[in-house]
Amino acid sequence: MLYGSARVTVLNPDGTIFIGDVGKGDLWFFPTGYPHSIQGLGPDGCDLDAVLNVAVTEVGMALDLSRAFILLGDSGDDAPVRAEWDAPGVETIGNAAGRLPVSYLAARERRTVVVGDILIAPDLDDPTLGGRDTLVELGTRAVIATPILVFDRIIGIFALHRAEASVWSPHDVSVAEAVA
């Protein structure tokens, strides 16, 4: 920790939870695949960008994703990408952030949306979501998008993409929701 203070929470494989406070000069390690959260404490908090980048990177690698990212803002359709991890050879979201129908649906309905195959998902037939084209152009076939809530207010979306259609496991969904 370079400055400020934070509370770290880690979900261990045996189901137990570790909670501890860290301050300037402290160091912590989250093994790959362990869902965790970091909450800034006090008036200075902690470096949010570093925290978000660690979150998307660790989840992306642990769940064998093509992409993991966080949109921060009031709604999924106009929220900018604040942190993104992409597998080698995968293009970044770029200007497509405002045209991601699964993320928009998660924000609009205030719930986790799980899509195993974007080409056949009936939820994406809703024309107000903007269609599947952007996801197809990004090389995405399977998506989890979950709202990031603070005191019952949506502040962003945490989204996971896979290049192949796939069945998301309950563990995958739990990790997304725990990180969000």
C-alpha positions as a LaTeX table, in Angstrom:
\begin{tabular}{lrrr}
\hline
Residue & $x$ (\AA) & $y$ (\AA) & $z$ (\AA) \\
\hline
Met1 & 0.00 & 0.00 & 0.00 \\
Leu2 & 1.60 & 3.26 & $-1.10$ \\
Tyr3 & $-0.71$ & 5.56 & 0.83 \\
Gly4 & $-4.02$ & 5.58 & 2.65 \\
Ser5 & $-5.71$ & 2.53 & 4.08 \\
Ala6 & $-8.04$ & $-0.21$ & 2.89 \\
Arg7 & $-10.01$ & $-3.22$ & 4.07 \\
Val8 & $-9.27$ & $-6.43$ & 2.18 \\
Thr9 & $-11.68$ & $-9.35$ & 2.02 \\
Val10 & $-10.78$ & $-12.72$ & 0.53 \\
Leu11 & $-12.97$ & $-15.77$ & $-0.12$ \\
Asn12 & $-10.88$ & $-18.88$ & 0.54 \\
Pro13 & $-11.45$ & $-22.14$ & $-1.38$ \\
Asp14 & $-12.83$ & $-23.77$ & 1.78 \\
Gly15 & $-15.57$ & $-21.12$ & 1.95 \\
Thr16 & $-14.09$ & $-19.16$ & 4.83 \\
Ile17 & $-13.64$ & $-15.40$ & 4.52 \\
Phe18 & $-10.60$ & $-13.39$ & 5.58 \\
Ile19 & $-11.10$ & $-9.69$ & 6.42 \\
Gly20 & $-8.22$ & $-7.42$ & 7.39 \\
Asp21 & $-7.19$ & $-3.76$ & 7.32 \\
Val22 & $-4.00$ & $-2.60$ & 5.61 \\
Gly23 & $-2.20$ & 0.74 & 5.64 \\
Lys24 & 0.79 & 2.53 & 4.14 \\
Gly25 & 3.74 & 0.17 & 3.82 \\
Asp26 & 1.64 & $-3.00$ & 4.11 \\
Leu27 & 1.76 & $-5.69$ & 1.46 \\
Trp28 & $-0.80$ & $-8.37$ & 0.71 \\
Phe29 & $-1.12$ & $-11.20$ & $-1.77$ \\
Phe30 & $-4.24$ & $-12.73$ & $-3.29$ \\
Pro31 & $-3.57$ & $-16.12$ & $-4.88$ \\
Thr32 & $-4.82$ & $-16.33$ & $-8.46$ \\
Gly33 & $-8.47$ & $-17.31$ & $-8.52$ \\
Tyr34 & $-9.32$ & $-16.23$ & $-4.97$ \\
Pro35 & $-12.25$ & $-13.79$ & $-5.15$ \\
His36 & $-11.42$ & $-10.69$ & $-3.18$ \\
Ser37 & $-12.36$ & $-7.08$ & $-2.60$ \\
Ile38 & $-10.47$ & $-3.99$ & $-1.52$ \\
Gln39 & $-12.33$ & $-1.08$ & 0.07 \\
Gly40 & $-10.62$ & 2.25 & 0.65 \\
Leu41 & $-10.96$ & 3.51 & 4.23 \\
Gly42 & $-10.78$ & 7.00 & 5.67 \\
Pro43 & $-10.55$ & 10.29 & 3.80 \\
Asp44 & $-7.63$ & 9.21 & 1.58 \\
Gly45 & $-8.88$ & 5.73 & 0.69 \\
Cys46 & $-6.55$ & 3.96 & $-1.73$ \\
Asp47 & $-5.57$ & 3.97 & $-5.44$ \\
Leu48 & $-8.81$ & 2.88 & $-7.14$ \\
Asp49 & $-7.29$ & 2.42 & $-10.59$ \\
Ala50 & $-4.70$ & $-0.03$ & $-9.27$ \\
Val51 & $-7.39$ & $-1.94$ & $-7.38$ \\
Leu52 & $-9.63$ & $-2.17$ & $-10.45$ \\
Asn53 & $-6.79$ & $-3.30$ & $-12.69$ \\
Val54 & $-5.85$ & $-6.07$ & $-10.27$ \\
Ala55 & $-9.48$ & $-7.21$ & $-10.10$ \\
Val56 & $-10.00$ & $-7.51$ & $-13.87$ \\
Thr57 & $-6.59$ & $-9.11$ & $-14.42$ \\
Glu58 & $-6.95$ & $-11.75$ & $-11.72$ \\
Val59 & $-10.51$ & $-12.68$ & $-12.68$ \\
Gly60 & $-9.67$ & $-12.71$ & $-16.39$ \\
Met61 & $-6.80$ & $-15.11$ & $-15.93$ \\
Ala62 & $-8.48$ & $-17.27$ & $-13.27$ \\
Leu63 & $-11.65$ & $-17.88$ & $-15.30$ \\
Asp64 & $-9.88$ & $-18.27$ & $-18.66$ \\
Leu65 & $-11.68$ & $-15.29$ & $-20.21$ \\
Ser66 & $-11.01$ & $-13.36$ & $-23.38$ \\
Arg67 & $-11.82$ & $-10.09$ & $-21.63$ \\
Ala68 & $-12.81$ & $-8.69$ & $-18.21$ \\
Phe69 & $-13.62$ & $-5.05$ & $-17.65$ \\
Ile70 & $-15.29$ & $-2.54$ & $-15.38$ \\
Leu71 & $-17.53$ & 0.25 & $-16.61$ \\
Leu72 & $-17.99$ & 3.02 & $-14.06$ \\
Gly73 & $-20.96$ & 5.34 & $-14.33$ \\
Asp74 & $-24.71$ & 5.46 & $-13.74$ \\
Ser75 & $-25.79$ & 3.21 & $-16.61$ \\
Gly76 & $-24.30$ & 0.55 & $-18.84$ \\
Asp77 & $-24.91$ & 2.46 & $-22.07$ \\
Asp78 & $-22.74$ & 5.52 & $-21.41$ \\
Ala79 & $-20.32$ & 4.42 & $-18.70$ \\
Pro80 & $-16.63$ & 4.56 & $-19.67$ \\
Val81 & $-14.26$ & 1.62 & $-19.30$ \\
Arg82 & $-12.28$ & 2.25 & $-16.11$ \\
Ala83 & $-10.26$ & $-0.99$ & $-16.09$ \\
Glu84 & $-9.84$ & $-3.73$ & $-18.69$ \\
Trp85 & $-7.90$ & $-6.94$ & $-19.06$ \\
Asp86 & $-7.69$ & $-8.65$ & $-22.44$ \\
Ala87 & $-6.21$ & $-12.06$ & $-23.25$ \\
Pro88 & $-3.27$ & $-11.99$ & $-25.65$ \\
Gly89 & $-4.46$ & $-11.16$ & $-29.17$ \\
Val90 & $-7.84$ & $-9.79$ & $-28.02$ \\
Glu91 & $-8.66$ & $-6.20$ & $-28.94$ \\
Thr92 & $-9.71$ & $-3.71$ & $-26.27$ \\
Ile93 & $-13.29$ & $-2.51$ & $-25.93$ \\
Gly94 & $-12.35$ & 0.96 & $-27.13$ \\
Asn95 & $-15.28$ & 3.04 & $-28.38$ \\
Ala96 & $-17.65$ & 0.05 & $-28.15$ \\
Ala97 & $-18.19$ & 0.59 & $-24.40$ \\
Gly98 & $-21.49$ & 2.38 & $-24.99$ \\
Arg99 & $-22.87$ & $-0.39$ & $-27.22$ \\
Leu100 & $-22.68$ & $-3.50$ & $-25.05$ \\
Pro101 & $-26.20$ & $-4.95$ & $-24.76$ \\
Val102 & $-25.58$ & $-7.42$ & $-21.92$ \\
Ser103 & $-23.95$ & $-4.74$ & $-19.78$ \\
Tyr104 & $-26.79$ & $-2.34$ & $-20.55$ \\
Leu105 & $-29.36$ & $-5.01$ & $-19.62$ \\
Ala106 & $-27.59$ & $-5.71$ & $-16.31$ \\
Ala107 & $-27.65$ & $-1.99$ & $-15.47$ \\
Arg108 & $-31.24$ & $-1.49$ & $-16.58$ \\
Glu109 & $-32.58$ & $-4.49$ & $-14.65$ \\
Arg110 & $-30.18$ & $-4.15$ & $-11.71$ \\
Arg111 & $-29.28$ & $-7.83$ & $-11.84$ \\
Thr112 & $-26.59$ & $-10.20$ & $-13.02$ \\
Val113 & $-27.16$ & $-11.25$ & $-16.63$ \\
Val114 & $-25.62$ & $-14.53$ & $-17.79$ \\
Val115 & $-25.50$ & $-15.32$ & $-21.51$ \\
Gly116 & $-23.98$ & $-18.57$ & $-22.73$ \\
Asp117 & $-24.33$ & $-17.74$ & $-26.42$ \\
Ile118 & $-25.11$ & $-14.21$ & $-27.57$ \\
Leu119 & $-26.30$ & $-15.47$ & $-30.97$ \\
Ile120 & $-29.29$ & $-17.30$ & $-29.52$ \\
Ala121 & $-30.00$ & $-15.47$ & $-26.23$ \\
Pro122 & $-33.65$ & $-14.34$ & $-26.28$ \\
Asp123 & $-32.93$ & $-11.43$ & $-23.89$ \\
Leu124 & $-30.83$ & $-9.82$ & $-26.62$ \\
Asp125 & $-33.78$ & $-9.75$ & $-29.06$ \\
Asp126 & $-34.97$ & $-6.57$ & $-27.31$ \\
Pro127 & $-34.27$ & $-3.76$ & $-29.84$ \\
Thr128 & $-33.76$ & $-1.20$ & $-27.06$ \\
Leu129 & $-30.52$ & $-3.01$ & $-26.14$ \\
Gly130 & $-28.93$ & $-2.19$ & $-29.48$ \\
Gly131 & $-28.45$ & $-5.70$ & $-30.87$ \\
Arg132 & $-25.64$ & $-8.22$ & $-30.92$ \\
Asp133 & $-23.44$ & $-6.64$ & $-33.61$ \\
Thr134 & $-20.95$ & $-4.99$ & $-31.26$ \\
Leu135 & $-20.39$ & $-8.20$ & $-29.31$ \\
Val136 & $-19.93$ & $-10.15$ & $-32.56$ \\
Glu137 & $-17.43$ & $-7.54$ & $-33.81$ \\
Leu138 & $-15.51$ & $-7.84$ & $-30.52$ \\
Gly139 & $-15.31$ & $-11.62$ & $-30.95$ \\
Thr140 & $-17.48$ & $-12.26$ & $-27.90$ \\
Arg141 & $-19.90$ & $-15.19$ & $-27.69$ \\
Ala142 & $-20.54$ & $-15.59$ & $-23.93$ \\
Val143 & $-21.01$ & $-12.83$ & $-21.34$ \\
Ile144 & $-21.63$ & $-12.29$ & $-17.65$ \\
Ala145 & $-22.46$ & $-8.73$ & $-16.62$ \\
Thr146 & $-23.26$ & $-7.77$ & $-13.06$ \\
Pro147 & $-24.03$ & $-4.37$ & $-11.54$ \\
Ile148 & $-21.62$ & $-2.81$ & $-9.08$ \\
Leu149 & $-23.80$ & $-1.49$ & $-6.28$ \\
Val150 & $-22.87$ & 0.88 & $-3.48$ \\
Phe151 & $-25.61$ & 1.55 & $-0.95$ \\
Asp152 & $-28.18$ & 0.24 & $-3.45$ \\
Arg153 & $-26.98$ & 2.65 & $-6.17$ \\
Ile154 & $-25.47$ & 1.33 & $-9.39$ \\
Ile155 & $-22.03$ & 2.84 & $-9.89$ \\
Gly156 & $-20.89$ & 0.55 & $-12.68$ \\
Ile157 & $-20.85$ & $-2.84$ & $-14.35$ \\
Phe158 & $-18.37$ & $-5.70$ & $-14.04$ \\
Ala159 & $-18.38$ & $-7.79$ & $-17.23$ \\
Leu160 & $-16.72$ & $-11.02$ & $-18.31$ \\
His161 & $-16.40$ & $-12.11$ & $-21.95$ \\
Arg162 & $-15.47$ & $-15.41$ & $-23.57$ \\
Ala163 & $-14.72$ & $-15.85$ & $-27.26$ \\
Glu164 & $-16.55$ & $-19.17$ & $-27.42$ \\
Ala165 & $-20.14$ & $-19.97$ & $-26.49$ \\
Ser166 & $-20.05$ & $-21.67$ & $-23.11$ \\
Val167 & $-22.07$ & $-22.63$ & $-20.09$ \\
Trp168 & $-21.08$ & $-20.37$ & $-17.20$ \\
Ser169 & $-20.73$ & $-22.30$ & $-13.96$ \\
Pro170 & $-22.32$ & $-21.17$ & $-10.70$ \\
His171 & $-18.73$ & $-20.56$ & $-9.52$ \\
Asp172 & $-18.12$ & $-18.18$ & $-12.46$ \\
Val173 & $-21.25$ & $-16.21$ & $-11.61$ \\
Ser174 & $-20.36$ & $-16.16$ & $-7.90$ \\
Val175 & $-16.89$ & $-14.80$ & $-8.65$ \\
Ala176 & $-18.33$ & $-12.02$ & $-10.84$ \\
Glu177 & $-20.84$ & $-11.05$ & $-8.19$ \\
Ala178 & $-18.30$ & $-11.20$ & $-5.36$ \\
Val179 & $-15.86$ & $-8.94$ & $-7.20$ \\
Ala180 & $-18.59$ & $-6.51$ & $-8.19$ \\
\hline
\end{tabular}
